[in-house]
Amino acid sequence: MTSPDRARRRSQSLGAFALYFAAAVLLLDRGLIRHPGYFIGRDTDPGVHMWFFTWWRFALARGLNPFITDWVWTPLGMNLAWTTCVPLPSLISIPLQVTVGEPATYNIIVTPMLPLAAFAAFLLCRRVTGDAFWPSVLGGYIFGFSPYMLGQVLAHLVLILIFPVPLIALLTLKRLDGEISALRYAIGLAVLLIVQFLCSVELFATITIVGGFALMLTRAQWFWGRTWNEEPPRPGGPGPEAAPWAAETGPAELARRFYYDSLVFDHRAIRYLIDMFGADRLLVGSDFPAMPREEPAGRTLSAMGLPAAVLDDITWHNCFRFLGVSEPEGRGADWTEERSDEGRRRLQSAPEASGKHSVSEPG
């Protein structure tokens, strides 16, 4: 690439980011001009993120562990690493907190998130379209100012810190085309994943694990044992190709040491979880209040025709096994059977999405 081409691409990049930033200011900040104490958003979540900003400054100033502390939920303490603690934005916010205050700091952190996501998508689109500027600008805008982003910016800072995602895809394309070495790719990917992890553990998990874990597991199991359907490795048969797979315990067995929730939105997916991991590893999930919960809770699960003992495990016993605490008396199978009958009646009265599947499956 010649110097004029580099200068042109640099100018295009600056112009695209300027457009995105102007759009973000117009959409988000125009109402703050005469209201310096106000912040972008609604409800309680922005206040939680502002608390985390202040907590990081407080913890570092006093030499406290910002992730695990007994200053929250005293005296038991709390692992804040499992919360929406946004470490990297919190660290960046410290100089702003001591100069402009919490609401203004939050606004300054939130405003660039949409332009950053749009600009990262612009770079990816420009790569895919062969340097087409305006189509790439449009593609970046659709990504960075999507209904998802515009909705989440009002409440969930942790869910709009997605600018590393298009950059990971762009980096991967460069590696596939041979433009960068394996070492540069590994370093760049590690940096982007670390940034994503420090911005949002939830999004990090989504892009690295959750998306294809269940279906990748069976493939990993095959590489471990070279057999189908978790059959034991045959004596004298072909062994693992690589040392990491030469473990005593297979991937499927290791996966069964974890617990999973039933929030998969379809009775067939719940059936897959039960078949793959076992009913003793499944818990009821709702994701409330982030999304409307099923009414009544566990309606689909209760209508699947599962044996009473299995349903009782999922809806009651497993949570106590997971927590390692004793169960209170007076609840269990009777309550589960009552909920099961109610849920089965409601689900069977609902229209099926497909005539090929029956809701009441045999246990």
N, C-alpha and C positions, 0 to 999 in steps of 0.2 A: 504494500500500500504506500503510495507516494505521500509526501508531506502535505500537498494541497488537499488530498483526500482525507487525511487525518484531521486537518483543520476544519474541513467541511463537516465531518462527522462530529467533531467536538462542538462546533457551533449548533448543529442540529440537536445534540444532546442537551446543551444548555437551554436552547429554546424550548424543547419539549418539557424539561423540568420547570421552567418559568411558567409555561402555560398551566401545568398541573398545579403548581403552587398558587398561582393567581386564582384558579378555580376553587381550591380548598379555602383560601381566605375569603372569597366571595360567599361560599356556601356556609362556612362555619363561624367566621369571625366578625362579620359585619355587624352583628347584634351586640358585640362586646365593646364597641368603641366608647360608649358613654357609660358602660357598666363594668368597671375594672374588677369588681368583686365577684362577678358571675363566672361560671365555667361552662364549657361545652358538654352537653349531656343532660341526662335526666335520671330520676330515681336515685338509688343508693350506691350503685357500682362506681361512679366516678369518685365518690368520697372514699371508697375502699382503696382505690388506686392512689389517691392523695395520701391516705394513711400510710401505705407502703412506701411512698416517696419519703415521707417524714421518718418512718421507722428505720430505713436504711441509714439516713443521716444520723439519727439518734444512736443506733447500734454501733456504727463505725466510730462515732465520737467517744463512745464509752467502752470500746473494746469488746462488745458483745458479739456472739455468734448470730448473724442476721437470719440464718435459716432455722436453727433449732434453739428455742429459748423458753424459759419459764416466766418471762415477762408477760406472756399472753396465756390465758387460761391457767393462771397460778392456782395451786402449786404444781399441777401435773405438767404444764408446759405444752408446747405445740410445735410440730414440724411444719414450718412455713414454706418449705420447699415444695410441698404438695398443694400450695395455694397459688392464687394468681398474683405472685409477688413481683413480677417484672423486674428482675435485678438490674439489667443493663440500663433501661430507662430511669430506674431509681438512682443509679450512680450518676448518670448524666444530669439528673435534675438537681443534684446537691448545690452546685453554684447558683442555680436559678432560685432555689428556695430561700437562700440567705439574702437575695437581692430584690426579688419581685413578689415573693409570697407564694402560698400554695395554689390558689385558683389560677393565677397567671402562669405558674410553672406547668400546671396540668394542661392548660390551653396551648402553651408553647410546645409541649411534648406531643400532644394529640394532632395538632394541625399538620405537621409534615408527614404523618403516617400515610395518608391517602396519596399525596404526591410521590412519596418514596415507592409505594407499591405500584403506582401507575408508571413511574419511570423505569422500575425494574422490568415490568411487563413490556414497556416500550423497547428496551434493549433486546429482549427476547424476540419480540415481533419483528424488529428490524433485521435480526439475524435470519429469521424464518422466511421473511418476504424478500430477501435479497436487497436490502438497503432501501426499501420503499418508505419514505418519511411519513407522509400523511396517513396511510393505512396503519403504520406502526403507532402513530400518535393516537389514532382511534382505538386500536387494540389496547394500548396502555390505559386509556381513559375508561374503557369498558371494564377492565380488571380493577383498577384502583378506585373507581367511583361507582362500582356495582351496587345494586340494592343491598347486598350483604354488607359491604363496607359502610355505606351510608346509614344502615340500620345499626350496625355494631359500634360505630363511632360515637353514638349517643350514650353508650353504656359500658361497653367492654373493650377497654384499651388492649387487653391481653389477646383479643381475637383479631385485631387489625394490624398487628405487627408481623405482616406476612411478606414484606419486601424480600427476604432471602429466598423465598420459594421460586420465583422466576429466575433469580440469579443462579440457583442450583441447576435448573434446567438449561440455562444458557451455558454454564460451565461444562455440563455434560455433553452438550452438542459440540463444543469446541474440542473436547477430548475425543469424541467419536470421529470428528473430521481430521484429527491428527494435528491440530493447531497448537496444542499444549502437551507437554510431557505428562507421563503418569505421576511423576513427583509433584509437578505444579498442580495437577488436578486434585491429588490427594490433599495437598496443603490447602488449596482454595476451598475444597469441599469441607474440610475439617473446620476452617474458619467460619464458613457460612453456617454450618450446623451448630457451632458453639454460639454464634450470635443469635441464631434462632432459639436455642435452648435458654439463653440468658434473657431473651425477650418474652418467650411464651413456651413453657414446658408442654402445654396442651397441643400447640401447633407442631412442636418438634416431634411429639409422639405420633401425631397424625401423619406427618410426611415420612416418617422412618419406620414405623411399626404397624400402626393400627390398620392402614389401608388394605394390605394384602396378607396379614399375618395368618389368618385362618387357612387360606388356600395355599400359601407357601409352606405351611407346616407339613402337609402330606408329601410335598416334593422333598423337603429336607429329610423326612423320615425315610424316603426311598434311597436317598444318597447314603444314609447311615447304614441301612440293612440290606439294600439291593433287593428288596422284596415288596410285593404289593400287599395292601390291606393289613399292614403291621404284622405280617407273618415273621416268625423268627428267622434270622439269617441262616441260610443253609450251610451245613458243614462242607468245606471245600469249594463253596461257591465264590463268585466274585466279591471282593471286599471293597471297602471305601476307597475312593480315589485320592483323598487328601487326609492328612493327619488330623485336622480339626474334627472330622467326622468319626474318627476311630475312638469314640468314647464308649464307656460301658453302658451308659443309659441313652436311649434314643431320644430325639427331639420331642416326639409326641408324649412320651412319659414325663419329660421335663416340663412340658406345657401343662400337664395335669397337676402340677404342684401349685398353679395359680388359681385364682377365683375369677369368674366372669359374670357379667350381669345380663339380664334378660331383655335389655332395651335394644332390641334388634328389629322391632316393628313388623315382624312377620312370624307366624307360628312355624313355618318351615325352617326359618333360620334358628329358632329356638330348638327345634328338633335336631338340627345339625349340631348345635352346641352340646345337647345332651348326649347324642351319639358319639361325638368326638372326644369330649372331656369328662362326661359323666354327670349325672344329676347332682352329685355331692359337691360339684365345683361351681354350681350356678346359683346366683343370688338375684333377687328382684331389683330391677333398676327403674328409675323414673326420670332422671335428669331435671327434676323440679327444683327451683322455679325457672330454670333457663328455658324450658319449653313446657307447653301444657301437658299434664300427665294423663295417662289413660284412666278412664272412669268406668268402673272402679279400678283401683290399682291392681295390676296383674290380671286384667280381664282376659286377654288373649292366652296367657299362660294357664289360667284356670279352666279354659274351654277346650283344651287339647286332649282331654280324655286320659290324662296321666293317672297312674295308680295313686291312691290317696297317700301312701307312704312317700312316694317320689315327690308329689306336690308339696307335702308337708316339709320335706327336706328343703326344697327350693325356697318356699315362702317363710320358713321359720327356723328350722334347725341349723341350716348352713351358716346363717349370719352369726350365730353364737359360736360355731366351730371356728369361723374366720376370726372372730374377736377373741377367742379363747376364754370365754366367760360362761358361767353356768346359766341355764335357762330358767326363767321364772315359771312357776306352776300355773295351770289354769288355761293355757292356750295350746294350740297345736292341731291335731288331726280333726277334731270336731269343727273347729273354726274354719279350717282349710276346706273341708268337705262342703260346708255351707257356702263359702265364697266360690268354690268350684261350680256348684250347681247354678249360682246366680250368673257367673261369668259365662258358662256354657250356653245358657238361655239367651243372653244378650248377643254373644258373638254369632250364634247360629241364626239369629234373626236378621243379621246384617247381610247386605248383598255381597257375594263373592267377587273378588277382582278377576278370577279366572275360574271357568267351570271345570278345569282339570284337577283341582285340588279340593279335598274335603277338609273342613276345619276340624271335625271330630276324628282324629286319627287314632288308631288302636294304640294302647300303651305298650 
